[in-house]
Amino acid sequence: MLWMYGTILATIATVCLVVLTLRHRDHGRLKSLQEHEPAVAVTDPLPNGSWRFIVSGDSRNCGDVVMPAIAAHSARFTPSFYWHLGDLRAIYKIDEDMAFAAAKQGQVLACENYERLAWSDFITNQIAPFSPVSFYLGIGNHEVIPPKNEDAFSRQFADWLDLPTLQQQRQLDKEQPPAHETYYHWIQGGVDFIYLDNAANFFSDDQVKWLRHHLDSAKTDAATKSVVVGMHEALPDSLANSHSMGDKGPGSPGSLSGGQAYQALEDFRDHARNADGSLKPVYVLASHSHFYMENIFNSSKLTSDKTGKKKVPLPGWIVGTAGAERYKLPDNPPPKSLTDVYGYLLATVAPSGSIQFEFKEVHQSDIPEWVRRRYPETFIPWCFERNSKNNELSPADITPRCTPPQASTTAH
C-alpha cells in the first residue's frame, strides 16, 4: 500500500493540483481537535525552586507526526518553552508527511505547491501543537536551500524571531540589530540562552564578535548563573565531527569560526563566577545529525592542550530527533548514544543555575489521535520503522526531489 502511494507521487509530481487552503484548513482542524482532546495531567512534580525546558531539532520528513507527539508527551513535565534547533522541512524534496496527508485527501502535492506551503505547514502542524508553551526557533541548513534563504526565513518566522522576550532583551542590551535577527539571546530563570546561526556551516565575523562581547558582559552579570548555547550544526572537533562545522576540514570557515566560539565558551566556563564564587557552567546543544548523543566534546582534540595537559570538555549534546530520517552513529560513540529514535532533551534547571539533561523518547503510542486521522494507516508505522538510513544502504525516496542534486549539496 505505501509503495503504491510513493509510486503515484513520484510519477505524477509535476501535476499541479493546487492546495490553496491547506494552511488555514489544517490550522482550524487542529484547533478544533486540540480543544476536544483531554489535557495531560502533571505526573512529574518539579524539585523545589526548579523549572524545565525542552529541546530538539530536525523535524523534516516525519515532523508533522513526531512534533505533536513531543508536545503531548512533554506536557507532563510542564516545560517553560520548547527550543527548535533548525531544519524545519526538507525543501530539496517533498516531505513525506505533507505528501501522504495530501494523498489521504485524494490529492497530489507537486513541488511548486510544496515549496510555497512548506513553512506554513510547519507553523500549523508543528508549532501550533505546543500552544500555550513558548516556542523558540532556530535556523538550520535546510532553511537556506534554494528557493529558500535566510531573508525568506526571517520574514516567514518574524513572529518567533521577535518574540516579546527577545525584544525586551535587545532593549536591555541596548542593541539595534537588523529586524528578526537569526542569532539572539534571552535570560530566563538565571540562565542565559544563546542561539547561534551556522546555517551556512560557519559563523560570520560579526556573530563571533557579538558572542564574545555578550559573554564578556555575562561574566559580571548577576542575573546570569549559567549559559546554554543552541545551534544547528555542532561545533567542530566533536565526536560527530564528520557532520558538523568541522566537516570541511581544518582551516575551513566552519572549523575556524566554530573553534573561536568553542574557545570563547571555554574561557567563560573557566573564569566567569557567580556571587558565591562558584563557576558559571556552560552547556552546548546542537542537532543536524539525526541521532541522540551526549558528551560530544569528549574528543582527543578538545581534551588536551598544546602541552598535552588534559582539559575538561564543555558539556555538549546532539538531539536531531524531531522527525528527520535517522542517521547511523559515528564509530565508537559515547555510552547512551541512540539512533532510530525520536524524542527530545528534557532540561531541569536548579535554583543555582545548574542544569540536568535527560533524553525522552516518543513512541508510536504517543501520536495523538488527531494526527493519526490525517494519514493512511501505513504511514505512521513507516515513520518509525523505515524513516532511517540504518535499514537500507541507499533507501529510495518515496517522494519527489524538487531541487537538482548540484543545488542541494547542503541537504544533509
C-alpha positions, 0 to 999 in steps of 0.5 A: 500500500505505501509503495503504491502511494510513493509510486503515484507521487513520484510519477505524477509530481509535476501535476499541479493540483493546487492546495490553496487552503491547506494552511488555514484548513489544517490550522482550524482542524487542529484547533478544533481537535486540540480543544476536544482532546483531554489535557495531560495531567502533571505526573512529574512534580518539579524539585523545589525552586526548579523549572524545565525546558525542552529541546530538539531539532530536525523535524523534516520528513516525519515532523508533522507526526513526531512534533505533536507527539513531543508536545503531548508527551512533554506536557507532563513535565510542564516545560517553560518553552520548547527550543527548535534547533533548525531544519524545519522541512526538507525543501530539496524534496517533498516531505513525506508527511505533507505528501501522504496527508495530501494523498489521504485527501485524494490529492497530489502535492507537486513541488511548486505547491510544496515549496510555497506551503512548506513553512506554513505547514510547519507553523500549523502542524508543528508549532501550533501543537505546543500552544500555550508553551513558548516556542523558540526557533532556530535556523538550520541548513535546510532553511537556506536551500534554494528557493529558500534563504535566510531573508525568506526565513526571517520574514516567514518566522518574524513572529518567533524571531521577535518574540516579546522576550527577545525584544525586551532583551535587545532593549536591555542590551541596548542593541539595534540589530537588523529586524528578526535577527537569526542569532539572539539571546534571552535570560530566563530563570538565571540562565542565559540562552544563546542561539547561534546561526551556522546555517551556512556551516560557519559563523560570520565575523560579526556573530563571533564578535557579538558572542564574545562581547555578550559573554564578556558582559555575562561574566559580571552579570548577576542575573546570569548563573549559567549559559546554554548555547543552541545551534544547528550544526555542532561545533567542530572537533566533536565526536560527530565531527564528520557532520558538523562545522568541522566537516570541511576540514581544518582551516575551513570557515566552519572549523575556524569560526566554530573553534573561536566560539568553542574557545570563547565558551571555554574561557567563560566556563573557566573564569566567569563566577557567580556571587558565591564564587562558584563557576558559571557552567556552560552547556552546548546543544546542537542537532543536524545529525539525526541521532541522540548523543551526549558528551560530544566534546569528549574528543582527543582534540578538545581534551588536551592542550598544546602541552598535552595537559588534559582539559575538561570538555564543555558539556555538549549534546546532539538531539536531531530527533524531531522527525528527520530520517535517522542517521547511523552513529559515528564509530565508537560513540559515547555510552547512551548514544541512540539512533532510530529514535525520536524524542527530545532533551528534557532540561531541569534547571536548579535554583543555582543555575545548574542544569540536568539533561535527560533524553525522552523518547516518543513512541508510536503510542504517543501520536495523538489521535488527531494526527493519526486521522490525517494519514493512511494507516501505513504511514505512521508505522513507516515513520518509525520503522523505515524513516532511517538510513540504518535499514537500507544502504541507499533507501529510495525516496518515496517522494519527489526531489524538487531541487537538482542534486548540484543545488542541494549539496547542503541537504544533509 
